[in-house]
Amino acid sequence: MSSGQGDRVNSEDKLRSYLKQAVADLHETRERLRKVRDDAAEPIAIVGMGCRFPGGVRSPEE
């Protein structure tokens, strides 16, 4: 193998390695975005409410 071919093979190996890492990163990012989207769509439940008002008022209606 001549020096030129070795350089080309080495460059191809580096590119292949980079592309594999980029694809893996994209899969991870897609999963993280899916989780954020799912969490944002989760319904909110209000299970109780309380408040204080000055001057002896005891309810929002007063």
PyMOL commands that set and color helices and strands:
alter all, ss='L'
color gray80, all
select helices_A, chain A and resi 3-40
alter helices_A, ss='H'
color red, helices_A
deselect
rebuild
show_as cartoon
